[in-house]
Amino acid sequence: MKWALSDLHRYQDEPLHINSTLDLNASLTDRFPETVLAATPVTVDGYLSYDKGDATLSARVELVLTVPSSRSLAPVELPLNFTITETYLPDDSHRGRYEEEDQLVLTLGPSSVIDLDEIVMENIIEQVPLRVLTPAEEAAERLPEGKGWSMVDEATLDEEQTNQVDPRFAKLKNLFPDQDSRD
């Protein structure tokens, strides 16, 4: 679904209701092959409104992505349910109407097109967390290890680094042995 920003003036009084299912599987897997293995049809429900030359999209997006585990690369189903709120401007002179923290404000230019598929795809990729594990990996008590290597989580690594004494200062510890017993 695409709309020219200049054509959206028809929705000044009443916003355009968007309730559709998008098939973005091929687009997502072609464009982001290392991030997305598969995607279910995407349900989009929301509104596109027009006010003084600016268009605002506010929509809820639901789908299930299949992504690789960040630990083993095994496929993991990742349900996503999030909201998109973005405002599109014909030029930068309209930017003063919006506060920085309000929402995402993008300048498209007067002849630009709002492409729902592109917007939804970009927002889906932004929602994929860096750490995705299979249920078995999440339930495992111990991290994987092999011959000559082992995985360590950040908390364990921080603890080891905190408790490690710099070898250059190890001899200083012997100068005041009575202070060690008070700690």
ROGU-922121 format. One record per residue: residue number from 1; x, y, z of N, C-alpha, C in turn; residue in three letters. Coordinates in steps of 0.1 Angstrom, whole numbers, m for minus. Last residue first. Layout:
N
seq / neast / nnorth / nup / caeast / canorth / caup / ceast / cnorth / cup / type
NUM / X / Y / Z / X / Y / Z / X / Y / Z / ALA
...
END
This chain:
183
seq / neast / nnorth / nup / caeast / canorth / caup / ceast / cnorth / cup / type
183 / 393 / m73 / 563 / 383 / m72 / 551 / 374 / m82 / 553 / ASP
182 / 411 / m79 / 582 / 400 / m70 / 586 / 390 / m69 / 575 / ARG
181 / 431 / m94 / 570 / 422 / m101 / 579 / 410 / m92 / 583 / SER
180 / 446 / m76 / 556 / 438 / m86 / 548 / 428 / m92 / 558 / ASP
179 / 461 / m62 / 574 / 450 / m55 / 568 / 441 / m65 / 560 / GLN
178 / 483 / m78 / 579 / 473 / m77 / 590 / 460 / m70 / 584 / ASP
177 / 501 / m76 / 557 / 493 / m88 / 559 / 482 / m87 / 569 / PRO
176 / 514 / m55 / 539 / 504 / m53 / 550 / 495 / m65 / 552 / PHE
175 / 530 / m67 / 519 / 535 / m57 / 528 / 527 / m54 / 540 / LEU
174 / 516 / m84 / 503 / 524 / m90 / 513 / 530 / m80 / 523 / ASN
173 / 505 / m68 / 484 / 496 / m74 / 493 / 504 / m80 / 505 / LYS
172 / 525 / m62 / 466 / 522 / m52 / 476 / 512 / m57 / 487 / LEU
171 / 525 / m82 / 448 / 536 / m82 / 458 / 533 / m72 / 469 / LYS
170 / 504 / m75 / 431 / 503 / m87 / 439 / 513 / m87 / 450 / ALA
169 / 506 / m55 / 412 / 504 / m51 / 426 / 503 / m63 / 435 / PHE
168 / 510 / m68 / 388 / 520 / m58 / 392 / 518 / m54 / 406 / ARG
167 / 487 / m84 / 385 / 500 / m90 / 389 / 510 / m80 / 393 / PRO
166 / 457 / m73 / 398 / 467 / m70 / 388 / 480 / m76 / 393 / ASP
165 / 434 / m98 / 406 / 443 / m88 / 411 / 454 / m86 / 400 / VAL
164 / 399 / m103 / 400 / 413 / m105 / 396 / 422 / m94 / 401 / GLN
163 / 374 / m95 / 407 / 382 / m103 / 417 / 396 / m105 / 413 / ASN
162 / 366 / m83 / 383 / 366 / m75 / 396 / 375 / m82 / 406 / THR
161 / 367 / m103 / 365 / 376 / m92 / 363 / 377 / m84 / 375 / GLN
160 / 347 / m120 / 375 / 360 / m125 / 374 / 370 / m113 / 372 / GLU
159 / 324 / m103 / 372 / 328 / m108 / 385 / 343 / m113 / 385 / GLU
158 / 323 / m101 / 344 / 325 / m89 / 353 / 330 / m93 / 366 / ASP
157 / 318 / m128 / 337 / 330 / m121 / 333 / 333 / m109 / 341 / LEU
156 / 293 / m131 / 349 / 304 / m139 / 354 / 317 / m133 / 349 / THR
155 / 278 / m113 / 334 / 279 / m112 / 349 / 291 / m119 / 354 / ALA
154 / 280 / m122 / 307 / 286 / m109 / 312 / 288 / m108 / 327 / GLU
153 / 289 / m157 / 305 / 279 / m146 / 304 / 286 / m133 / 310 / ASP
152 / 310 / m176 / 285 / 308 / m170 / 298 / 298 / m158 / 296 / VAL
151 / 318 / m207 / 270 / 311 / m194 / 269 / 309 / m189 / 283 / MET
150 / 350 / m221 / 263 / 337 / m221 / 270 / 331 / m207 / 269 / SER
149 / 375 / m244 / 250 / 367 / m231 / 250 / 355 / m233 / 258 / TRP
148 / 388 / m268 / 249 / 396 / m256 / 249 / 388 / m243 / 248 / GLY
147 / 361 / m284 / 238 / 375 / m286 / 240 / 383 / m274 / 238 / LYS
146 / 333 / m265 / 250 / 339 / m275 / 242 / 354 / m277 / 246 / GLY
145 / 301 / m254 / 262 / 316 / m254 / 263 / 321 / m266 / 254 / GLU
144 / 272 / m235 / 269 / 279 / m245 / 262 / 294 / m243 / 263 / PRO
143 / 262 / m228 / 304 / 265 / m224 / 290 / 273 / m234 / 283 / LEU
142 / 238 / m245 / 324 / 252 / m242 / 320 / 253 / m237 / 306 / ARG
141 / 210 / m248 / 323 / 217 / m243 / 335 / 231 / m238 / 332 / GLU
140 / 187 / m240 / 298 / 200 / m247 / 302 / 206 / m240 / 314 / ALA
139 / 166 / m225 / 289 / 164 / m234 / 301 / 177 / m240 / 306 / ALA
138 / 176 / m212 / 267 / 171 / m204 / 278 / 170 / m213 / 291 / GLU
137 / 180 / m234 / 250 / 191 / m226 / 254 / 188 / m218 / 266 / GLU
136 / 153 / m243 / 247 / 163 / m252 / 253 / 175 / m244 / 258 / ALA
135 / 142 / m222 / 233 / 137 / m225 / 246 / 147 / m234 / 254 / PRO
134 / 168 / m202 / 218 / 158 / m213 / 217 / 153 / m216 / 231 / THR
133 / 173 / m167 / 220 / 177 / m180 / 223 / 165 / m190 / 221 / LEU
132 / 186 / m137 / 210 / 175 / m145 / 208 / 179 / m159 / 211 / VAL
131 / 198 / m105 / 213 / 199 / m118 / 219 / 186 / m126 / 218 / ARG
130 / 189 / m83 / 200 / 202 / m88 / 197 / 204 / m102 / 202 / LEU
129 / 155 / m84 / 188 / 165 / m82 / 198 / 178 / m88 / 194 / PRO
128 / 137 / m66 / 164 / 144 / m79 / 166 / 155 / m77 / 177 / VAL
127 / 127 / m41 / 158 / 121 / m49 / 170 / 129 / m61 / 173 / GLN
126 / 138 / m33 / 134 / 141 / m26 / 146 / 137 / m33 / 159 / GLU
125 / 124 / m49 / 117 / 138 / m52 / 119 / 143 / m45 / 131 / ILE
124 / 99 / m37 / 118 / 100 / m51 / 122 / 115 / m54 / 125 / ILE
123 / 104 / m12 / 107 / 101 / m13 / 121 / 101 / m27 / 126 / ASN
122 / 109 / m19 / 80 / 119 / m13 / 88 / 117 / m14 / 103 / GLU
121 / 83 / m30 / 73 / 95 / m38 / 73 / 106 / m32 / 82 / MET
120 / 66 / m8 / 76 / 64 / m19 / 85 / 77 / m28 / 85 / VAL
119 / 77 / 9 / 55 / 76 / 13 / 69 / 75 / 2 / 79 / ILE
118 / 73 / m8 / 33 / 87 / m4 / 37 / 87 / 1 / 51 / GLU
117 / 45 / m10 / 32 / 53 / m22 / 33 / 67 / m18 / 38 / ASP
116 / 37 / 17 / 30 / 34 / 10 / 42 / 43 / m3 / 43 / LEU
115 / 51 / 45 / 18 / 50 / 31 / 14 / 49 / 22 / 27 / ASP
114 / 44 / 75 / 8 / 44 / 68 / 20 / 41 / 53 / 16 / ILE
113 / 63 / 95 / m15 / 52 / 85 / m13 / 55 / 78 / 1 / VAL
112 / 68 / 130 / m24 / 72 / 116 / m18 / 60 / 108 / m15 / SER
111 / 65 / 155 / m31 / 61 / 145 / m41 / 64 / 131 / m36 / SER
110 / 75 / 171 / m9 / 61 / 172 / m14 / 56 / 160 / m23 / PRO
109 / 95 / 152 / 15 / 94 / 161 / 3 / 79 / 160 / m2 / GLY
108 / 98 / 139 / 39 / 98 / 131 / 27 / 99 / 140 / 14 / LEU
107 / 111 / 137 / 71 / 109 / 147 / 60 / 109 / 139 / 47 / THR
106 / 97 / 123 / 100 / 106 / 121 / 88 / 102 / 131 / 77 / LEU
105 / 98 / 118 / 134 / 93 / 127 / 124 / 103 / 126 / 112 / VAL
104 / 87 / 98 / 160 / 96 / 98 / 148 / 90 / 107 / 138 / LEU
103 / 77 / 118 / 188 / 76 / 106 / 179 / 86 / 108 / 168 / GLN
102 / 86 / 135 / 210 / 72 / 131 / 207 / 71 / 118 / 200 / ASP
101 / 111 / 145 / 213 / 108 / 133 / 220 / 94 / 127 / 216 / GLU
100 / 111 / 170 / 199 / 120 / 159 / 195 / 116 / 146 / 201 / GLU
99 / 79 / 182 / 189 / 90 / 181 / 199 / 98 / 169 / 196 / GLU
98 / 68 / 199 / 160 / 69 / 186 / 168 / 81 / 187 / 178 / TYR
97 / 68 / 221 / 145 / 55 / 218 / 151 / 57 / 206 / 161 / ARG
96 / 92 / 223 / 132 / 91 / 230 / 144 / 78 / 227 / 152 / GLY
95 / 90 / 210 / 107 / 96 / 203 / 119 / 94 / 210 / 132 / ARG
94 / 82 / 223 / 85 / 71 / 219 / 94 / 77 / 212 / 107 / HIS
93 / 104 / 228 / 71 / 98 / 239 / 77 / 87 / 235 / 87 / SER
92 / 112 / 205 / 57 / 117 / 207 / 71 / 111 / 219 / 78 / ASP
91 / 83 / 191 / 40 / 96 / 197 / 41 / 100 / 201 / 55 / ASP
90 / 62 / 173 / 44 / 66 / 176 / 30 / 80 / 183 / 30 / PRO
89 / 66 / 146 / 69 / 65 / 160 / 65 / 69 / 163 / 51 / LEU
88 / 51 / 122 / 88 / 58 / 124 / 76 / 55 / 139 / 71 / TYR
87 / 55 / 105 / 118 / 49 / 116 / 111 / 58 / 119 / 99 / THR
86 / 46 / 74 / 134 / 56 / 82 / 127 / 48 / 93 / 120 / GLU
85 / 44 / 48 / 154 / 38 / 61 / 153 / 49 / 70 / 147 / THR
84 / 36 / 14 / 158 / 43 / 24 / 150 / 36 / 37 / 151 / ILE
83 / 38 / m11 / 183 / 31 / 1 / 177 / 40 / 9 / 169 / THR
82 / 38 / m47 / 183 / 43 / m34 / 186 / 35 / m23 / 179 / PHE
81 / 47 / m78 / 186 / 34 / m71 / 187 / 39 / m57 / 191 / ASN
80 / 61 / m109 / 176 / 62 / m95 / 177 / 48 / m88 / 177 / LEU
79 / 75 / m140 / 184 / 63 / m132 / 182 / 65 / m117 / 185 / PRO
78 / 98 / m159 / 170 / 98 / m147 / 178 / 85 / m139 / 175 / LEU
77 / 112 / m190 / 169 / 100 / m182 / 165 / 99 / m171 / 175 / GLU
76 / 144 / m198 / 157 / 136 / m195 / 169 / 124 / m187 / 164 / VAL
75 / 168 / m221 / 144 / 156 / m212 / 141 / 148 / m211 / 154 / PRO
74 / 202 / m218 / 155 / 190 / m227 / 153 / 178 / m217 / 152 / ALA
73 / 224 / m205 / 162 / 219 / m202 / 149 / 207 / m211 / 145 / LEU
72 / 233 / m205 / 188 / 235 / m217 / 180 / 231 / m215 / 166 / SER
71 / 230 / m178 / 198 / 240 / m187 / 203 / 243 / m198 / 194 / ARG
70 / 209 / m164 / 186 / 222 / m157 / 187 / 233 / m166 / 192 / SER
69 / 190 / m183 / 163 / 194 / m181 / 177 / 207 / m174 / 177 / SER
68 / 174 / m166 / 136 / 184 / m175 / 141 / 187 / m172 / 156 / PRO
67 / 138 / m163 / 134 / 151 / m157 / 134 / 161 / m167 / 139 / VAL
66 / 107 / m159 / 123 / 116 / m169 / 126 / 130 / m164 / 124 / THR
65 / 81 / m139 / 136 / 93 / m140 / 128 / 100 / m152 / 132 / LEU
64 / 48 / m132 / 135 / 58 / m141 / 141 / 69 / m142 / 132 / VAL
63 / 30 / m101 / 142 / 35 / m112 / 133 / 44 / m121 / 141 / LEU
62 / 14 / m69 / 142 / 15 / m83 / 148 / 20 / m93 / 138 / GLU
61 / 11 / m35 / 149 / 17 / m45 / 140 / 19 / m58 / 148 / VAL
60 / m8 / m6 / 149 / m4 / m18 / 157 / 0 / m29 / 147 / ARG
59 / m1 / 28 / 140 / m7 / 14 / 137 / m1 / 4 / 147 / ALA
58 / m3 / 58 / 127 / m3 / 52 / 140 / m9 / 38 / 138 / SER
57 / 11 / 83 / 108 / 7 / 69 / 108 / 8 / 64 / 122 / LEU
56 / 4 / 115 / 96 / 8 / 107 / 108 / 2 / 93 / 107 / THR
55 / 14 / 140 / 74 / 7 / 128 / 76 / 13 / 120 / 88 / ALA
54 / 9 / 175 / 69 / 17 / 164 / 75 / 8 / 152 / 76 / ASP
53 / m8 / 195 / 60 / 3 / 191 / 51 / 11 / 179 / 56 / GLY
52 / m26 / 198 / 82 / m18 / 209 / 77 / m6 / 205 / 69 / LYS
51 / m28 / 164 / 86 / m31 / 177 / 93 / m21 / 187 / 88 / ASP
50 / m41 / 132 / 83 / m35 / 143 / 76 / m39 / 156 / 83 / TYR
49 / m35 / 97 / 93 / m42 / 110 / 94 / m34 / 121 / 87 / SER
48 / m41 / 65 / 93 / m32 / 74 / 87 / m40 / 87 / 86 / LEU
47 / m43 / 39 / 118 / m49 / 51 / 111 / m38 / 59 / 105 / TYR
46 / m45 / 3 / 121 / m42 / 16 / 126 / m49 / 27 / 117 / GLY
45 / m31 / m28 / 119 / m43 / m21 / 122 / m41 / m8 / 128 / ASP
44 / m17 / m55 / 102 / m15 / m40 / 105 / m29 / m34 / 107 / VAL
43 / m1 / m85 / 104 / m14 / m78 / 106 / m11 / m64 / 110 / THR
42 / 18 / m103 / 81 / 18 / m92 / 91 / 4 / m86 / 92 / VAL
41 / 23 / m138 / 78 / 17 / m126 / 73 / 16 / m116 / 85 / PRO
40 / 56 / m147 / 92 / 41 / m150 / 90 / 35 / m137 / 84 / THR
39 / 88 / m152 / 79 / 78 / m143 / 86 / 64 / m147 / 82 / ALA
38 / 122 / m165 / 83 / 108 / m166 / 78 / 99 / m156 / 85 / ALA
37 / 147 / m155 / 89 / 146 / m168 / 82 / 132 / m170 / 76 / LEU
36 / 164 / m126 / 93 / 151 / m132 / 92 / 151 / m144 / 83 / VAL
35 / 192 / m121 / 93 / 183 / m117 / 104 / 170 / m124 / 104 / THR
34 / 203 / m127 / 69 / 210 / m132 / 81 / 202 / m129 / 94 / GLU
33 / 186 / m115 / 50 / 187 / m129 / 50 / 194 / m135 / 63 / PRO
32 / 170 / m91 / 44 / 177 / m93 / 56 / 179 / m108 / 59 / PHE
31 / 159 / m92 / 18 / 166 / m80 / 22 / 174 / m82 / 35 / ARG
30 / 147 / m118 / 17 / 156 / m113 / 6 / 165 / m102 / 11 / ASP
29 / 130 / m118 / 40 / 141 / m128 / 38 / 151 / m124 / 27 / THR
28 / 113 / m96 / 34 / 122 / m96 / 46 / 133 / m106 / 45 / LEU
27 / 101 / m103 / 10 / 109 / m91 / 11 / 118 / m91 / 23 / SER
26 / 89 / m128 / 17 / 99 / m127 / 6 / 108 / m115 / 7 / ALA
25 / 71 / m118 / 38 / 81 / m129 / 40 / 92 / m128 / 29 / ASN
24 / 50 / m101 / 38 / 64 / m95 / 37 / 75 / m106 / 38 / LEU
23 / 19 / m96 / 32 / 28 / m107 / 31 / 42 / m102 / 28 / ASP
22 / m3 / m80 / 54 / 8 / m79 / 44 / 16 / m91 / 44 / LEU
21 / m36 / m72 / 60 / m26 / m83 / 62 / m16 / m82 / 51 / THR
20 / m51 / m43 / 74 / m48 / m52 / 63 / m37 / m62 / 68 / SER
19 / m66 / m16 / 79 / m67 / m29 / 85 / m64 / m39 / 75 / ASN
18 / m66 / 18 / 84 / m58 / 7 / 78 / m60 / m6 / 86 / ILE
17 / m86 / 45 / 78 / m84 / 34 / 87 / m77 / 23 / 79 / HIS
16 / m77 / 79 / 76 / m79 / 66 / 68 / m76 / 54 / 77 / LEU
15 / m95 / 103 / 96 / m83 / 95 / 92 / m87 / 83 / 84 / PRO
14 / m114 / 130 / 85 / m115 / 117 / 91 / m103 / 109 / 86 / GLU
13 / m104 / 155 / 76 / m115 / 154 / 85 / m116 / 141 / 92 / ASP
12 / m83 / 147 / 59 / m81 / 158 / 68 / m92 / 157 / 79 / GLN
11 / m80 / 130 / 38 / m82 / 124 / 51 / m80 / 135 / 62 / TYR
10 / m74 / 144 / 15 / m87 / 138 / 16 / m91 / 133 / 30 / ARG
9 / m47 / 148 / 16 / m55 / 159 / 21 / m70 / 154 / 22 / HIS
8 / m31 / 129 / 4 / m37 / 126 / 17 / m46 / 137 / 23 / LEU
7 / m16 / 136 / m18 / m30 / 131 / m20 / m37 / 128 / m7 / ASP
6 / 9 / 142 / m10 / 1 / 153 / m15 / m14 / 149 / m17 / SER
5 / 20 / 117 / m5 / 18 / 127 / 6 / 8 / 138 / 2 / LEU
4 / 6 / 89 / m19 / 14 / 101 / m21 / 10 / 111 / m10 / ALA
3 / 8 / 57 / m6 / 0 / 69 / m7 / 10 / 81 / m10 / TRP
2 / 6 / 21 / m9 / 13 / 34 / m10 / 4 / 46 / m12 / LYS
1 / 8 / m12 / 0 / 0 / 0 / 0 / 9 / 12 / 0 / MET
END
